[in-house]
Amino acid sequence: MPGAYTLYLNAVAQSHVDLNEPELIAFDYIRYIVDVIDSLAPSGPLEVLHLGAGAMTLPRCLAHMRAGSAQRVVEIDGELLSFVLEYLPLPDDTLIETVVADAAEELAAQRPASLDVIVADIFQGAKIPQHVSTVDFARSARQALRHDGCYVANIMDQPDLAFAREQARVLQEVFEQVAIVADASVLRGRRQGNLILAATEGGASFQRLVRTMAADPFATRVEYGERLKRFLKR
């Protein structure tokens, strides 16, 4: 399709973007992130920090969905960022700023209560770097968010889901409300896959997110509250 591109890293499809229709999302996990943000974040334009760039599918989408949003994209791989900006340029009138930096350092440098949304989509190969999966990292996110803001992280896990449970517990130490969103087969441990972690300080309800996911064309589950407690005990 003209204007549609897929970014491959080490022969693995990492991102897909349609320059003509930025709200057209091909990858399920990015669609989940969009739904989480639209359900939990405040209405209107947002101030968003993206940790991890890819092809900047999500910032492009949010620029259309939430016109006027100010977005900052942090990517540690300067060559990757330059490549994406050269071949998949941002619109001239964009409010998307890009910076080459370490995600944890950039997050810790944010002003307190200055952001509506923080998205962490940070991988080294197929793994999440250890220094962006700690309680200190979660605390930095909580400090930078406004009370009604939300933190969203994309992770990948094996069928035992040990890492997903660990990361949910990390967020529970910092945030009042935590949820996991994923394809039902992933949450049942039938295959490895992406899981989305969402956290808020209590300014948003997960009920709207549950209703949104119930309308997803695929079997998608939201584990929070008592369901999340049971999930963490497995």
MARSE-678265 format. One record per residue (C-alpha): chain; residue in one letter; x negated, y negated, z. Coordinates in nm, 4 decimals, m for minus. Layout:
BEGIN
A;A;X;Y;Z .
...
***
This chain:
BEGIN
A;M;0.0000;0.0000;0.0000 .
A;P;m0.1498;m0.3382;m0.0984 .
A;G;m0.2700;m0.5312;0.2062 .
A;A;m0.2745;m0.2253;0.4348 .
A;Y;m0.6067;m0.0960;0.5661 .
A;T;m0.7333;0.1712;0.8056 .
A;L;m1.0525;0.1211;1.0040 .
A;Y;m1.2634;0.4346;1.0512 .
A;L;m1.5367;0.4680;1.3123 .
A;N;m1.7549;0.7797;1.2883 .
A;A;m1.5063;0.9271;1.0385 .
A;V;m1.2183;0.8877;1.2867 .
A;A;m0.9220;0.6604;1.2093 .
A;Q;m0.9403;0.3926;1.4786 .
A;S;m0.7024;0.1184;1.3668 .
A;H;m0.4532;0.0388;1.0937 .
A;V;m0.3441;m0.3092;0.9933 .
A;D;m0.1070;m0.4475;0.7320 .
A;L;m0.2113;m0.8029;0.6504 .
A;N;0.1224;m0.8730;0.4830 .
A;E;0.3375;m0.7260;0.7618 .
A;P;0.1463;m0.7531;1.0906 .
A;E;0.4421;m0.6185;1.2892 .
A;L;0.4314;m0.2910;1.0961 .
A;I;0.2478;m0.0583;1.3353 .
A;A;0.1247;0.2769;1.2055 .
A;F;m0.0350;0.4194;1.5206 .
A;D;0.1993;0.5354;1.7972 .
A;Y;m0.0188;0.4228;2.0865 .
A;I;m0.0318;0.0643;1.9573 .
A;R;0.3443;0.0666;1.9164 .
A;Y;0.3721;0.1773;2.2785 .
A;I;0.1512;m0.1120;2.3874 .
A;V;0.3670;m0.3557;2.1920 .
A;D;0.6791;m0.2166;2.3592 .
A;V;0.5198;m0.2395;2.7042 .
A;I;0.4243;m0.6031;2.6503 .
A;D;0.7619;m0.6967;2.5044 .
A;S;0.9392;m0.5261;2.7969 .
A;L;0.7234;m0.6420;3.0885 .
A;A;0.5615;m0.9718;2.9917 .
A;P;0.7342;m1.3096;3.0327 .
A;S;0.9433;m1.4341;2.7404 .
A;G;0.8057;m1.6819;2.4880 .
A;P;0.4434;m1.7479;2.3892 .
A;L;0.1827;m1.5616;2.5916 .
A;E;m0.1753;m1.6079;2.7020 .
A;V;m0.3403;m1.2754;2.6253 .
A;L;m0.6861;m1.1293;2.6788 .
A;H;m0.7704;m0.8310;2.4573 .
A;L;m1.0650;m0.6219;2.5739 .
A;G;m1.1671;m0.4270;2.2640 .
A;A;m1.1016;m0.5470;1.9102 .
A;G;m1.0675;m0.2674;1.6556 .
A;A;m0.9037;m0.4160;1.3470 .
A;M;m0.7135;m0.6573;1.5761 .
A;T;m0.3829;m0.4918;1.4926 .
A;L;m0.2249;m0.5870;1.8239 .
A;P;m0.3309;m0.9563;1.8278 .
A;R;m0.2026;m0.9973;1.4725 .
A;C;0.1282;m0.8356;1.5686 .
A;L;0.1736;m1.0482;1.8808 .
A;A;0.0940;m1.3638;1.6835 .
A;H;0.4103;m1.2925;1.4819 .
A;M;0.6270;m1.1515;1.7604 .
A;R;0.5362;m1.4238;2.0092 .
A;A;0.4565;m1.7241;1.7917 .
A;G;0.2364;m1.9792;1.9661 .
A;S;0.0602;m1.7210;2.1829 .
A;A;m0.3026;m1.8004;2.2680 .
A;Q;m0.5119;m1.4847;2.2384 .
A;R;m0.8762;m1.4108;2.3137 .
A;V;m1.0313;m1.0926;2.1735 .
A;V;m1.3477;m0.9551;2.3362 .
A;E;m1.5634;m0.7015;2.1531 .
A;I;m1.9104;m0.5878;2.2571 .
A;D;m2.0012;m0.4624;1.9078 .
A;G;m2.0858;m0.7782;1.7158 .
A;E;m2.1429;m0.5931;1.3881 .
A;L;m1.8002;m0.4347;1.4053 .
A;L;m1.6336;m0.7656;1.4825 .
A;S;m1.8133;m0.9387;1.1927 .
A;F;m1.7164;m0.6560;0.9569 .
A;V;m1.3481;m0.6778;1.0539 .
A;L;m1.3383;m1.0568;1.0249 .
A;E;m1.5067;m1.0435;0.6827 .
A;Y;m1.2839;m0.7801;0.5254 .
A;L;m0.9653;m0.8336;0.7282 .
A;P;m0.9758;m1.2082;0.7990 .
A;L;m0.7414;m1.3769;1.0404 .
A;P;m0.5028;m1.6443;0.9088 .
A;D;m0.6475;m1.9964;0.9038 .
A;D;m0.3835;m2.1229;1.1462 .
A;T;m0.4355;m1.8426;1.3967 .
A;L;m0.4541;m1.8970;1.7715 .
A;I;m0.6671;m1.5830;1.8030 .
A;E;m1.0175;m1.6481;1.9356 .
A;T;m1.2900;m1.3835;1.9134 .
A;V;m1.6022;m1.3434;2.1275 .
A;V;m1.8843;m1.0903;2.1459 .
A;A;m1.9239;m0.9934;2.5130 .
A;D;m1.8987;m0.7138;2.7664 .
A;A;m1.5378;m0.6537;2.8688 .
A;A;m1.5995;m0.6313;3.2445 .
A;E;m1.8117;m0.9457;3.2515 .
A;E;m1.5615;m1.1407;3.0430 .
A;L;m1.2706;m1.0254;3.2597 .
A;A;m1.4471;m1.1204;3.5825 .
A;A;m1.5107;m1.4696;3.4403 .
A;Q;m1.1407;m1.5476;3.3809 .
A;R;m0.9736;m1.8171;3.5883 .
A;P;m0.7406;m1.6798;3.8576 .
A;A;m0.3730;m1.6532;3.7561 .
A;S;m0.4457;m1.7770;3.4036 .
A;L;m0.3160;m1.4915;3.1863 .
A;D;0.0181;m1.3314;3.1039 .
A;V;m0.1205;m1.0105;2.9553 .
A;I;m0.4485;m0.8196;2.9660 .
A;V;m0.4948;m0.5302;2.7228 .
A;A;m0.7856;m0.2890;2.7730 .
A;D;m0.8580;m0.0686;2.4701 .
A;I;m1.2231;0.0072;2.5329 .
A;F;m1.4008;0.3168;2.4061 .
A;Q;m1.7571;0.4369;2.3569 .
A;G;m1.6993;0.7171;2.1117 .
A;A;m1.4046;0.9091;2.2555 .
A;K;m1.4692;0.8075;2.6170 .
A;I;m1.3822;0.5112;2.8374 .
A;P;m1.6983;0.3458;2.9760 .
A;Q;m1.7237;0.4078;3.3493 .
A;H;m1.7641;0.0420;3.4443 .
A;V;m1.4231;m0.0511;3.2973 .
A;S;m1.2346;0.2243;3.4799 .
A;T;m1.3074;0.1212;3.8399 .
A;V;m1.1088;m0.0379;4.1197 .
A;D;m1.3252;m0.3498;4.0862 .
A;F;m1.2283;m0.3786;3.7188 .
A;A;m0.8600;m0.3445;3.8125 .
A;R;m0.9021;m0.6102;4.0815 .
A;S;m1.0524;m0.8481;3.8265 .
A;A;m0.7494;m0.7906;3.6052 .
A;R;m0.5075;m0.8515;3.8899 .
A;Q;m0.6847;m1.1739;3.9870 .
A;A;m0.6727;m1.3083;3.6301 .
A;L;m0.3014;m1.2324;3.5818 .
A;R;m0.0115;m1.4526;3.6778 .
A;H;0.2361;m1.2988;3.9204 .
A;D;0.4743;m1.1996;3.6409 .
A;G;0.1973;m1.0816;3.4085 .
A;C;0.1090;m0.7262;3.3094 .
A;Y;m0.2011;m0.5161;3.2576 .
A;V;m0.1985;m0.2537;2.9821 .
A;A;m0.4685;0.0051;2.9137 .
A;N;m0.5044;0.2632;2.6404 .
A;I;m0.6829;0.5814;2.7449 .
A;M;m0.7277;0.9276;2.5984 .
A;D;m0.7252;1.2480;2.8005 .
A;Q;m0.7481;1.6246;2.7781 .
A;P;m0.4448;1.8494;2.8525 .
A;D;m0.5298;1.8684;3.2246 .
A;L;m0.4683;1.4898;3.2448 .
A;A;m0.7188;1.4549;3.5288 .
A;F;m0.8525;1.1223;3.4005 .
A;A;m0.5012;0.9812;3.3517 .
A;R;m0.4120;1.0675;3.7106 .
A;E;m0.7361;0.9168;3.8361 .
A;Q;m0.6760;0.5927;3.6464 .
A;A;m0.3157;0.5688;3.7676 .
A;R;m0.4405;0.6013;4.1263 .
A;V;m0.6999;0.3304;4.0626 .
A;L;m0.4282;0.0911;3.9454 .
A;Q;m0.2052;0.1824;4.2406 .
A;E;m0.4755;0.0560;4.4743 .
A;V;m0.4424;m0.2896;4.3207 .
A;F;m0.0975;m0.3337;4.1630 .
A;E;0.2490;m0.2993;4.3141 .
A;Q;0.4003;m0.1177;4.0154 .
A;V;0.2292;0.1314;3.7833 .
A;A;0.3615;0.3428;3.4969 .
A;I;0.2275;0.5864;3.2383 .
A;V;0.3733;0.5921;2.8872 .
A;A;0.2973;0.8733;2.6437 .
A;D;0.4349;1.1255;2.4008 .
A;A;0.6176;1.3947;2.5975 .
A;S;0.3914;1.6709;2.4679 .
A;V;0.0847;1.4846;2.5947 .
A;L;0.2375;1.4330;2.9389 .
A;R;0.3285;1.8024;2.9556 .
A;G;m0.0351;1.8917;2.8931 .
A;R;0.0285;2.0618;2.5615 .
A;R;m0.2354;1.8637;2.3735 .
A;Q;m0.4859;1.5867;2.4207 .
A;G;m0.3797;1.2376;2.3227 .
A;N;m0.3388;0.8733;2.4089 .
A;L;m0.1682;0.7532;2.7235 .
A;I;m0.0760;0.3949;2.8050 .
A;L;m0.1134;0.2714;3.1618 .
A;A;0.0963;m0.0305;3.2574 .
A;A;0.0716;m0.2260;3.5815 .
A;T;0.2425;m0.5318;3.7263 .
A;E;0.2501;m0.7078;4.0587 .
A;G;0.6266;m0.6669;4.0852 .
A;G;0.7515;m0.9497;3.8682 .
A;A;0.8945;m0.7138;3.6045 .
A;S;1.1179;m0.4093;3.6068 .
A;F;1.0288;m0.0870;3.4285 .
A;Q;1.3965;m0.0195;3.3554 .
A;R;1.3856;m0.2245;3.0371 .
A;L;1.0752;m0.0341;2.9264 .
A;V;1.2533;0.2973;2.9891 .
A;R;1.5464;0.1848;2.7719 .
A;T;1.3099;0.0735;2.4963 .
A;M;1.1223;0.4016;2.4969 .
A;A;1.4458;0.5989;2.4973 .
A;A;1.5119;0.4500;2.1530 .
A;D;1.1701;0.5519;2.0184 .
A;P;1.1950;0.7910;1.7213 .
A;F;0.9609;1.0324;1.8994 .
A;A;1.0005;1.1944;2.2406 .
A;T;0.8324;0.9355;2.4615 .
A;R;0.8310;0.9372;2.8409 .
A;V;0.7741;0.6722;3.1058 .
A;E;0.6493;0.8004;3.4400 .
A;Y;0.6907;0.5514;3.7259 .
A;G;0.8245;0.5416;4.0796 .
A;E;0.9146;0.8880;4.2076 .
A;R;0.8411;1.0469;3.8709 .
A;L;0.4891;0.9058;3.8796 .
A;K;0.4432;1.0352;4.2358 .
A;R;0.5357;1.3853;4.1194 .
A;F;0.3076;1.3530;3.8190 .
A;L;0.0129;1.2570;4.0399 .
A;K;0.0694;1.5582;4.2676 .
A;R;0.0480;1.8162;3.9906 .
***
